[in-house]
Amino acid sequence: MPNYAHFSPDATRLLAEKTGNPRLQVFVRIDPQDSRSSFFLIPYPDKIMHVPFADLTYDPLRFDSLVEALYGAIYEA
């Protein structure tokens, strides 16, 4: 079955605030049954960044923790 990512206004707002880039868009696929199938997509003019949740260390009870981990994976790696 295909995995589709949907635009996430909350992730977009949090990441845009953290980066200062208001043009960012964040798409997310969350599979509550299998976090290994969950991922973020962030389109840039020349590429699309794919970040699986499995590559992130975060507090599963806090969505902002997930976005902070995403920021770290992209901008602090």
N, C-alpha and C positions, 0 to 999 in steps of 0.2 A: 504494500500500500504506500502511495507517495506521501511524503512529509511536506506540508505547506507551512510557510511562515507568514504571519500576519503582522501588519503595522502595529506597533505598541506605542501609544501616546505616552504612557508613563515612563517606559524605558527611554524613549526619545527625549523627554523632558529632563529626566535625571542625568543622562549622559551629556546632553547639550549644556546643562548647567555646569557640569563638572569640567567640560572641555572648553566652554565659552564659544562653541560653534553652533549657532542656531540653525544651520542648514542640515545638520545630521538627521538621519532617519534610522530608526532601529526596528527591525522585524524580528519576531520571535516565534519559535515553535516550542510549545511546552507539552510534553507527554507525561501526564500524572502517573501513568503506570510504569514508565521506564525513562528515567532521567537521562540515560545514555542516548536516547533519541531526541532529546531537547537541544535546541541550539539558537544562537543569534545570527542574524545577517545584517551587516551594515554596508550599504552601497556607497562607494566613493566614485568620483568621476572616471577613474581608470581601473577600478577593481571592485570586487565584492568580498568583504571579509566574512568568513564563516567561523564562528567560535562555538564549539560544542560545550554544553554545560559540564560535561565530564572533564573538561580541561580546566575548570574553575574551582576554586575553593571559596565557599560562601556559606552563610547561614541559611538553610532552606526555609526558615520561618520568616525571613525578611527579604522582600523583593529588592529593596535598595542595596542590600548586601550583594545580591546577584549582579546588579548593575555596577557596583563598585569593583567587583571581581572582573567584570567585563572590561571596565576602564583599565584596570591593571594589566590585563592580558594584551590589550591593544597598545597602550601608551607607555607602559612601564616594562615591557618585555625586552 
